[in-house]
Amino acid sequence: MSDTWKIAAFYHFVDLPDCDEWAERLVNHGLEVGLRGTIILAQEGINSTCSGSHKAVDSTIALLKSDRRFE
């Protein structure tokens, strides 16, 4: 296991009526990749400070950016 961690802090105001579905996706993804931290989702957007391996953080951001609303 690597001793290096990556930290990401971000927010994005966006119309997110499907925030409950995104919450489930992000929890499952985070458990799979070992992500730590907090991701707050609301119909108005997302706010997060999370950390983990470079791969965990990068893959989480890539998952979000797969939805054009988060680009």
Biopython code that builds the backbone (N, CA, C, O; Angstrom):
import numpy as np
from Bio.PDB.StructureBuilder import StructureBuilder

atoms = [
    (1, "MET", "N", (0.842, -1.184, 0.000)),
    (1, "MET", "CA", (0.000, 0.000, 0.000)),
    (1, "MET", "C", (0.883, 1.241, 0.000)),
    (1, "MET", "O", (1.889, 1.312, 0.706)),
    (2, "SER", "N", (0.497, 2.181, -0.779)),
    (2, "SER", "CA", (1.245, 3.430, -0.887)),
    (2, "SER", "C", (0.964, 4.330, 0.314)),
    (2, "SER", "O", (-0.145, 4.334, 0.849)),
    (3, "ASP", "N", (1.961, 5.080, 0.727)),
    (3, "ASP", "CA", (1.791, 6.023, 1.816)),
    (3, "ASP", "C", (1.367, 7.395, 1.324)),
    (3, "ASP", "O", (1.214, 8.310, 2.132)),
    (4, "THR", "N", (1.172, 7.564, 0.031)),
    (4, "THR", "CA", (0.791, 8.866, -0.497)),
    (4, "THR", "C", (-0.720, 8.975, -0.590)),
    (4, "THR", "O", (-1.409, 8.040, -0.999)),
    (5, "TRP", "N", (-1.210, 10.127, -0.204)),
    (5, "TRP", "CA", (-2.636, 10.408, -0.248)),
    (5, "TRP", "C", (-2.867, 11.647, -1.100)),
    (5, "TRP", "O", (-2.005, 12.516, -1.228)),
    (6, "LYS", "N", (-4.033, 11.693, -1.663)),
    (6, "LYS", "CA", (-4.448, 12.862, -2.436)),
    (6, "LYS", "C", (-5.705, 13.403, -1.764)),
    (6, "LYS", "O", (-6.562, 12.631, -1.333)),
    (7, "ILE", "N", (-5.817, 14.708, -1.675)),
    (7, "ILE", "CA", (-6.984, 15.350, -1.082)),
    (7, "ILE", "C", (-7.645, 16.214, -2.143)),
    (7, "ILE", "O", (-6.977, 16.939, -2.880)),
    (8, "ALA", "N", (-8.964, 16.126, -2.207)),
    (8, "ALA", "CA", (-9.726, 16.957, -3.144)),
    (8, "ALA", "C", (-10.836, 17.669, -2.375)),
    (8, "ALA", "O", (-11.616, 17.035, -1.664)),
    (9, "ALA", "N", (-10.897, 18.963, -2.521)),
    (9, "ALA", "CA", (-11.977, 19.761, -1.951)),
    (9, "ALA", "C", (-12.632, 20.502, -3.108)),
    (9, "ALA", "O", (-11.962, 21.199, -3.870)),
    (10, "PHE", "N", (-13.926, 20.349, -3.229)),
    (10, "PHE", "CA", (-14.611, 20.973, -4.352)),
    (10, "PHE", "C", (-16.086, 21.188, -4.059)),
    (10, "PHE", "O", (-16.672, 20.539, -3.193)),
    (11, "TYR", "N", (-16.661, 22.110, -4.799)),
    (11, "TYR", "CA", (-18.109, 22.297, -4.798)),
    (11, "TYR", "C", (-18.518, 22.684, -6.203)),
    (11, "TYR", "O", (-17.713, 23.190, -6.985)),
    (12, "HIS", "N", (-19.767, 22.443, -6.508)),
    (12, "HIS", "CA", (-20.284, 22.816, -7.822)),
    (12, "HIS", "C", (-21.782, 23.009, -7.679)),
    (12, "HIS", "O", (-22.501, 22.079, -7.316)),
    (13, "PHE", "N", (-22.249, 24.209, -7.962)),
    (13, "PHE", "CA", (-23.677, 24.467, -7.961)),
    (13, "PHE", "C", (-24.242, 23.991, -9.293)),
    (13, "PHE", "O", (-23.812, 24.433, -10.359)),
    (14, "VAL", "N", (-25.208, 23.086, -9.217)),
    (14, "VAL", "CA", (-25.793, 22.513, -10.418)),
    (14, "VAL", "C", (-27.175, 21.969, -10.067)),
    (14, "VAL", "O", (-27.404, 21.524, -8.943)),
    (15, "ASP", "N", (-28.080, 22.006, -11.016)),
    (15, "ASP", "CA", (-29.404, 21.418, -10.814)),
    (15, "ASP", "C", (-29.236, 19.900, -10.742)),
    (15, "ASP", "O", (-28.843, 19.273, -11.726)),
    (16, "LEU", "N", (-29.529, 19.312, -9.591)),
    (16, "LEU", "CA", (-29.266, 17.898, -9.367)),
    (16, "LEU", "C", (-30.496, 17.207, -8.755)),
    (16, "LEU", "O", (-30.453, 16.768, -7.606)),
    (17, "PRO", "N", (-31.590, 17.114, -9.527)),
    (17, "PRO", "CA", (-32.797, 16.486, -8.982)),
    (17, "PRO", "C", (-32.610, 14.997, -8.677)),
    (17, "PRO", "O", (-33.387, 14.419, -7.917)),
    (18, "ASP", "N", (-31.592, 14.379, -9.261)),
    (18, "ASP", "CA", (-31.333, 12.955, -9.027)),
    (18, "ASP", "C", (-30.223, 12.751, -7.995)),
    (18, "ASP", "O", (-29.457, 11.791, -8.084)),
    (19, "CYS", "N", (-30.139, 13.656, -7.014)),
    (19, "CYS", "CA", (-29.045, 13.588, -6.036)),
    (19, "CYS", "C", (-29.076, 12.291, -5.233)),
    (19, "CYS", "O", (-28.015, 11.803, -4.843)),
    (20, "ASP", "N", (-30.246, 11.712, -4.969)),
    (20, "ASP", "CA", (-30.304, 10.445, -4.227)),
    (20, "ASP", "C", (-29.658, 9.314, -5.023)),
    (20, "ASP", "O", (-28.966, 8.472, -4.452)),
    (21, "GLU", "N", (-29.875, 9.290, -6.320)),
    (21, "GLU", "CA", (-29.248, 8.264, -7.159)),
    (21, "GLU", "C", (-27.729, 8.463, -7.213)),
    (21, "GLU", "O", (-26.966, 7.498, -7.170)),
    (22, "TRP", "N", (-27.305, 9.720, -7.306)),
    (22, "TRP", "CA", (-25.872, 10.008, -7.298)),
    (22, "TRP", "C", (-25.254, 9.621, -5.966)),
    (22, "TRP", "O", (-24.134, 9.112, -5.929)),
    (23, "ALA", "N", (-25.970, 9.856, -4.869)),
    (23, "ALA", "CA", (-25.456, 9.499, -3.546)),
    (23, "ALA", "C", (-25.172, 7.995, -3.477)),
    (23, "ALA", "O", (-24.122, 7.582, -2.986)),
    (24, "GLU", "N", (-26.082, 7.203, -3.955)),
    (24, "GLU", "CA", (-25.883, 5.752, -3.948)),
    (24, "GLU", "C", (-24.681, 5.354, -4.808)),
    (24, "GLU", "O", (-23.867, 4.527, -4.397)),
    (25, "ARG", "N", (-24.575, 5.937, -5.983)),
    (25, "ARG", "CA", (-23.431, 5.642, -6.866)),
    (25, "ARG", "C", (-22.115, 5.998, -6.201)),
    (25, "ARG", "O", (-21.156, 5.227, -6.248)),
    (26, "LEU", "N", (-22.071, 7.182, -5.577)),
    (26, "LEU", "CA", (-20.828, 7.639, -4.973)),
    (26, "LEU", "C", (-20.450, 6.823, -3.732)),
    (26, "LEU", "O", (-19.268, 6.568, -3.502)),
    (27, "VAL", "N", (-21.432, 6.415, -2.936)),
    (27, "VAL", "CA", (-21.131, 5.566, -1.781)),
    (27, "VAL", "C", (-20.552, 4.241, -2.258)),
    (27, "VAL", "O", (-19.522, 3.794, -1.753)),
    (28, "ASN", "N", (-21.203, 3.618, -3.216)),
    (28, "ASN", "CA", (-20.713, 2.335, -3.729)),
    (28, "ASN", "C", (-19.319, 2.477, -4.331)),
    (28, "ASN", "O", (-18.441, 1.648, -4.091)),
    (29, "HIS", "N", (-19.127, 3.520, -5.105)),
    (29, "HIS", "CA", (-17.811, 3.759, -5.715)),
    (29, "HIS", "C", (-16.754, 4.000, -4.636)),
    (29, "HIS", "O", (-15.666, 3.426, -4.687)),
    (30, "GLY", "N", (-17.077, 4.848, -3.666)),
    (30, "GLY", "CA", (-16.132, 5.163, -2.606)),
    (30, "GLY", "C", (-15.719, 3.937, -1.806)),
    (30, "GLY", "O", (-14.549, 3.784, -1.455)),
    (31, "LEU", "N", (-16.669, 3.071, -1.521)),
    (31, "LEU", "CA", (-16.344, 1.830, -0.807)),
    (31, "LEU", "C", (-15.451, 0.933, -1.655)),
    (31, "LEU", "O", (-14.545, 0.279, -1.138)),
    (32, "GLU", "N", (-15.707, 0.908, -2.939)),
    (32, "GLU", "CA", (-14.930, 0.068, -3.850)),
    (32, "GLU", "C", (-13.480, 0.524, -3.962)),
    (32, "GLU", "O", (-12.566, -0.300, -4.008)),
    (33, "VAL", "N", (-13.271, 1.834, -4.005)),
    (33, "VAL", "CA", (-11.909, 2.353, -4.236)),
    (33, "VAL", "C", (-11.204, 2.808, -2.959)),
    (33, "VAL", "O", (-10.029, 3.172, -3.009)),
    (34, "GLY", "N", (-11.888, 2.794, -1.826)),
    (34, "GLY", "CA", (-11.259, 3.195, -0.574)),
    (34, "GLY", "C", (-11.217, 4.692, -0.344)),
    (34, "GLY", "O", (-10.300, 5.195, 0.305)),
    (35, "LEU", "N", (-12.195, 5.404, -0.866)),
    (35, "LEU", "CA", (-12.256, 6.856, -0.691)),
    (35, "LEU", "C", (-12.682, 7.178, 0.739)),
    (35, "LEU", "O", (-13.492, 6.457, 1.321)),
    (36, "ARG", "N", (-12.147, 8.248, 1.302)),
    (36, "ARG", "CA", (-12.499, 8.713, 2.644)),
    (36, "ARG", "C", (-12.941, 10.164, 2.555)),
    (36, "ARG", "O", (-12.522, 10.892, 1.656)),
    (37, "GLY", "N", (-13.789, 10.584, 3.492)),
    (37, "GLY", "CA", (-14.188, 11.978, 3.539)),
    (37, "GLY", "C", (-15.683, 12.147, 3.492)),
    (37, "GLY", "O", (-16.444, 11.245, 3.840)),
    (38, "THR", "N", (-16.087, 13.316, 3.056)),
    (38, "THR", "CA", (-17.495, 13.684, 3.028)),
    (38, "THR", "C", (-17.856, 14.209, 1.641)),
    (38, "THR", "O", (-17.139, 15.016, 1.048)),
    (39, "ILE", "N", (-18.987, 13.723, 1.150)),
    (39, "ILE", "CA", (-19.555, 14.256, -0.087)),
    (39, "ILE", "C", (-21.005, 14.586, 0.232)),
    (39, "ILE", "O", (-21.797, 13.703, 0.560)),
    (40, "ILE", "N", (-21.339, 15.852, 0.134)),
    (40, "ILE", "CA", (-22.699, 16.301, 0.411)),
    (40, "ILE", "C", (-23.379, 16.605, -0.915)),
    (40, "ILE", "O", (-22.886, 17.399, -1.716)),
    (41, "LEU", "N", (-24.513, 15.965, -1.131)),
    (41, "LEU", "CA", (-25.286, 16.179, -2.349)),
    (41, "LEU", "C", (-26.639, 16.775, -1.992)),
    (41, "LEU", "O", (-27.266, 16.373, -1.011)),
    (42, "ALA", "N", (-27.075, 17.715, -2.777)),
    (42, "ALA", "CA", (-28.399, 18.309, -2.630)),
    (42, "ALA", "C", (-28.916, 18.622, -4.030)),
    (42, "ALA", "O", (-28.172, 18.546, -5.007)),
    (43, "GLN", "N", (-30.161, 18.963, -4.114)),
    (43, "GLN", "CA", (-30.722, 19.289, -5.426)),
    (43, "GLN", "C", (-30.040, 20.503, -6.035)),
    (43, "GLN", "O", (-30.155, 20.741, -7.237)),
    (44, "GLU", "N", (-29.333, 21.271, -5.218)),
    (44, "GLU", "CA", (-28.636, 22.473, -5.686)),
    (44, "GLU", "C", (-27.198, 22.218, -6.085)),
    (44, "GLU", "O", (-26.555, 23.105, -6.647)),
    (45, "GLY", "N", (-26.659, 20.998, -5.805)),
    (45, "GLY", "CA", (-25.287, 20.737, -6.202)),
    (45, "GLY", "C", (-24.545, 19.814, -5.264)),
    (45, "GLY", "O", (-25.149, 19.030, -4.531)),
    (46, "ILE", "N", (-23.220, 19.915, -5.294)),
    (46, "ILE", "CA", (-22.340, 19.012, -4.569)),
    (46, "ILE", "C", (-21.274, 19.815, -3.826)),
    (46, "ILE", "O", (-20.821, 20.857, -4.299)),
    (47, "ASN", "N", (-20.883, 19.311, -2.651)),
    (47, "ASN", "CA", (-19.821, 19.916, -1.855)),
    (47, "ASN", "C", (-19.042, 18.765, -1.236)),
    (47, "ASN", "O", (-19.644, 17.864, -0.651)),
    (48, "SER", "N", (-17.726, 18.774, -1.350)),
    (48, "SER", "CA", (-16.965, 17.628, -0.883)),
    (48, "SER", "C", (-15.556, 17.992, -0.445)),
    (48, "SER", "O", (-14.926, 18.892, -1.000)),
    (49, "THR", "N", (-15.083, 17.281, 0.550)),
    (49, "THR", "CA", (-13.669, 17.172, 0.862)),
    (49, "THR", "C", (-13.430, 15.686, 1.059)),
    (49, "THR", "O", (-13.981, 15.077, 1.977)),
    (50, "CYS", "N", (-12.616, 15.111, 0.203)),
    (50, "CYS", "CA", (-12.376, 13.676, 0.267)),
    (50, "CYS", "C", (-10.897, 13.399, 0.037)),
    (50, "CYS", "O", (-10.155, 14.247, -0.459)),
    (51, "SER", "N", (-10.489, 12.190, 0.412)),
    (51, "SER", "CA", (-9.092, 11.815, 0.252)),
    (51, "SER", "C", (-8.994, 10.317, 0.028)),
    (51, "SER", "O", (-9.938, 9.558, 0.250)),
    (52, "GLY", "N", (-7.827, 9.932, -0.416)),
    (52, "GLY", "CA", (-7.549, 8.529, -0.661)),
    (52, "GLY", "C", (-6.322, 8.419, -1.538)),
    (52, "GLY", "O", (-5.566, 9.377, -1.700)),
    (53, "SER", "N", (-6.138, 7.250, -2.097)),
    (53, "SER", "CA", (-5.039, 7.081, -3.040)),
    (53, "SER", "C", (-5.292, 7.990, -4.241)),
    (53, "SER", "O", (-6.414, 8.445, -4.465)),
    (54, "HIS", "N", (-4.252, 8.242, -4.997)),
    (54, "HIS", "CA", (-4.422, 9.053, -6.213)),
    (54, "HIS", "C", (-5.473, 8.417, -7.112)),
    (54, "HIS", "O", (-6.307, 9.117, -7.687)),
    (55, "LYS", "N", (-5.436, 7.102, -7.234)),
    (55, "LYS", "CA", (-6.400, 6.398, -8.083)),
    (55, "LYS", "C", (-7.824, 6.576, -7.558)),
    (55, "LYS", "O", (-8.745, 6.783, -8.349)),
    (56, "ALA", "N", (-8.022, 6.501, -6.247)),
    (56, "ALA", "CA", (-9.359, 6.637, -5.671)),
    (56, "ALA", "C", (-9.944, 8.018, -5.938)),
    (56, "ALA", "O", (-11.096, 8.145, -6.353)),
    (57, "VAL", "N", (-9.141, 9.050, -5.696)),
    (57, "VAL", "CA", (-9.634, 10.416, -5.897)),
    (57, "VAL", "C", (-9.837, 10.697, -7.379)),
    (57, "VAL", "O", (-10.866, 11.249, -7.767)),
    (58, "ASP", "N", (-8.878, 10.327, -8.204)),
    (58, "ASP", "CA", (-8.995, 10.578, -9.644)),
    (58, "ASP", "C", (-10.190, 9.848, -10.251)),
    (58, "ASP", "O", (-10.885, 10.406, -11.099)),
    (59, "SER", "N", (-10.435, 8.619, -9.831)),
    (59, "SER", "CA", (-11.558, 7.860, -10.397)),
    (59, "SER", "C", (-12.896, 8.437, -9.934)),
    (59, "SER", "O", (-13.886, 8.374, -10.663)),
    (60, "THR", "N", (-12.924, 8.996, -8.732)),
    (60, "THR", "CA", (-14.160, 9.622, -8.252)),
    (60, "THR", "C", (-14.459, 10.882, -9.047)),
    (60, "THR", "O", (-15.603, 11.116, -9.434)),
    (61, "ILE", "N", (-13.450, 11.685, -9.289)),
    (61, "ILE", "CA", (-13.645, 12.894, -10.093)),
    (61, "ILE", "C", (-14.026, 12.521, -11.520)),
    (61, "ILE", "O", (-14.873, 13.178, -12.125)),
    (62, "ALA", "N", (-13.416, 11.487, -12.055)),
    (62, "ALA", "CA", (-13.780, 11.026, -13.408)),
    (62, "ALA", "C", (-15.226, 10.551, -13.446)),
    (62, "ALA", "O", (-15.932, 10.799, -14.422)),
    (63, "LEU", "N", (-15.674, 9.868, -12.390)),
    (63, "LEU", "CA", (-17.067, 9.421, -12.331)),
    (63, "LEU", "C", (-17.999, 10.621, -12.369)),
    (63, "LEU", "O", (-18.987, 10.620, -13.104)),
    (64, "LEU", "N", (-17.693, 11.637, -11.589)),
    (64, "LEU", "CA", (-18.528, 12.841, -11.604)),
    (64, "LEU", "C", (-18.513, 13.517, -12.973)),
    (64, "LEU", "O", (-19.557, 13.922, -13.486)),
    (65, "LYS", "N", (-17.322, 13.636, -13.558)),
    (65, "LYS", "CA", (-17.231, 14.313, -14.859)),
    (65, "LYS", "C", (-17.848, 13.508, -15.994)),
    (65, "LYS", "O", (-18.037, 14.039, -17.088)),
    (66, "SER", "N", (-18.166, 12.243, -15.758)),
    (66, "SER", "CA", (-18.863, 11.456, -16.788)),
    (66, "SER", "C", (-20.281, 11.987, -17.016)),
    (66, "SER", "O", (-20.922, 11.669, -18.018)),
    (67, "ASP", "N", (-20.750, 12.791, -16.079)),
    (67, "ASP", "CA", (-22.044, 13.485, -16.217)),
    (67, "ASP", "C", (-21.708, 14.924, -16.607)),
    (67, "ASP", "O", (-21.040, 15.631, -15.853)),
    (68, "ARG", "N", (-22.160, 15.351, -17.760)),
    (68, "ARG", "CA", (-21.787, 16.668, -18.293)),
    (68, "ARG", "C", (-22.103, 17.815, -17.339)),
    (68, "ARG", "O", (-21.496, 18.882, -17.429)),
    (69, "ARG", "N", (-23.051, 17.604, -16.425)),
    (69, "ARG", "CA", (-23.398, 18.670, -15.474)),
    (69, "ARG", "C", (-22.220, 19.004, -14.561)),
    (69, "ARG", "O", (-22.151, 20.112, -14.029)),
    (70, "PHE", "N", (-21.300, 18.070, -14.373)),
    (70, "PHE", "CA", (-20.177, 18.293, -13.460)),
    (70, "PHE", "C", (-18.910, 18.732, -14.166)),
    (70, "PHE", "O", (-17.880, 18.879, -13.508)),
    (71, "GLU", "N", (-18.933, 18.944, -15.449)),
    (71, "GLU", "CA", (-17.719, 19.351, -16.171)),
    (71, "GLU", "C", (-17.335, 20.760, -15.820)),
    (71, "GLU", "O", (-16.339, 21.273, -16.330)),
]
sb = StructureBuilder()
sb.init_structure("model")
sb.init_model(0)
sb.init_chain("A")
sb.init_seg("    ")
for serial, (resi, resn, name, xyz) in enumerate(atoms, 1):
    if name == "N":
        sb.init_residue(resn, " ", resi, " ")
    sb.init_atom(name, np.array(xyz, "f"), 0.0, 1.0, " ", f" {name:<3s}", serial, name[0])
structure = sb.get_structure()
